[in-house]
Amino acid sequence: MTGNMHKRPWLAAVLAIVMPGLGHVYLRSWFRALLWFWMVVLSAVLFVPEELIDGADSMGDALALSSELPSRHSSRCSP
């Protein structure tokens, strides 16, 4: 190679599925990578209930706690 690195779009897509922003890191688009990373962090801070974070030690605990949370649609979907 003469200094040009051949980028693989499919690898960038797979990395982005693993964690949003990693595909942009692979493509060396640092600003976009930081934007995606902070959007994910901000979304988690704003939309994940605090009760779910405080009581969960593992993914299994988080799933069990999330099933105990009241549903937003329970009042609209009742027969």
C-alpha positions in Angstrom: 0.0 0.0 0.0 1.2 3.5 -0.8 -0.2 5.2 2.3 -3.8 4.8 1.3 -5.7 2.6 3.6 -8.5 0.7 2.0 -11.6 1.1 4.1 -14.2 -1.7 4.3 -17.7 -0.2 4.6 -19.1 -3.6 5.9 -16.6 -3.6 8.8 -17.6 0.0 9.7 -21.2 -1.1 9.8 -20.4 -4.1 12.0 -18.5 -1.9 14.4 -21.4 0.5 14.5 -23.7 -2.3 15.5 -21.4 -3.2 18.3 -21.4 0.4 19.6 -22.6 3.5 17.8 -19.6 5.5 16.9 -17.1 2.7 16.4 -17.6 2.6 12.7 -16.7 6.3 12.5 -13.6 5.6 14.6 -12.6 3.0 12.1 -13.1 5.5 9.3 -11.2 8.1 11.3 -14.1 10.5 11.4 -13.4 11.5 15.0 -16.0 14.3 15.3 -18.8 12.0 14.2 -17.6 9.2 16.4 -17.8 11.5 19.4 -21.2 12.8 18.5 -22.6 9.2 18.2 -21.0 8.2 21.5 -22.4 11.2 23.4 -25.8 10.7 21.9 -25.9 7.2 23.2 -24.7 8.3 26.7 -27.1 11.2 26.8 -30.0 9.0 25.7 -29.2 6.5 28.5 -29.0 9.3 31.1 -32.3 10.8 29.9 -34.5 7.8 29.2 -33.3 4.9 31.3 -35.2 4.9 34.7 -33.0 5.4 37.7 -34.6 2.4 39.5 -33.3 0.1 36.7 -29.8 1.4 37.1 -29.6 1.4 40.9 -30.8 -2.2 41.4 -29.1 -4.0 38.5 -25.8 -5.8 39.0 -26.0 -7.8 35.8 -28.0 -7.8 32.5 -30.3 -10.5 34.0 -31.1 -8.3 36.9 -31.8 -5.4 34.6 -34.2 -7.5 32.5 -36.0 -8.7 35.6 -36.3 -5.2 37.0 -37.5 -3.8 33.7 -40.4 -6.3 33.7 -41.5 -5.0 37.1 -41.7 -1.3 36.0 -45.2 0.0 35.3 -46.0 0.1 31.6 -46.9 3.4 30.0 -49.5 1.8 27.9 -51.3 -0.2 30.6 -54.1 2.4 31.0 -54.8 2.6 27.3 -54.6 -1.1 26.5 -56.9 -2.4 29.2 -59.9 -4.3 27.9 
